[in-house]
């Protein structure tokens, strides 16, 4: 199994809603990443988890709250988002922190209305 | 100036043509990735290079560490190759630095 699985594929939420994005991998990878990608732009790193601990937060607003409950699962909790947060949210994983080989999920396309 | 520059930004070609996409970077790296992103959104890793050349099917990637330059070539291009191709470099920390992407369109 060499997949990173993200759910849901599409999400529409209101600005007062609370929702969560989910990312799962069963490759035994111990580093997991959240990226945000706006239309026609490259992905931007949001968070890095190393061995289930948050190691990098790229000054992301607190309305985005990551969680890594175990080594296979990474969540991104969303609350009080703004329309400008609409984007493709990509999850990735690598064998270990600093390992350059990354595997990407298909992304969740989020629309905030 | 971006740390990773790709050219061209957009490329349209006819089916069967030989395609070259270039990537230059200005930082020291431990590895360089070529990624493919289709309109659906998901990213597929095509190659990871730290030196030399790799080939997979009709795709060839090369890197020149001294010149800080990499190229992605597609032989006998096909409409299904239409996608955005992204160069990304790994600097040894826990992050990738991405280029702006090259939007490739192959017409039948």
Interface residues (C-beta under 8 A of the other chain):
Chain A: X31 X33 X37 X40 X41 X42 X43 X45 X48 X50 X55 X56 X88 X90 X92 X97 X98 X100 X101 X102 X103 X104 X105 X106 X107 X109
Chain B: X30 X31 X33 X35 X40 X41 X42 X43 X44 X45 X48 X50 X86 X88 X90 X92 X93 X94 X95 X96 X98 X99 X100 X101
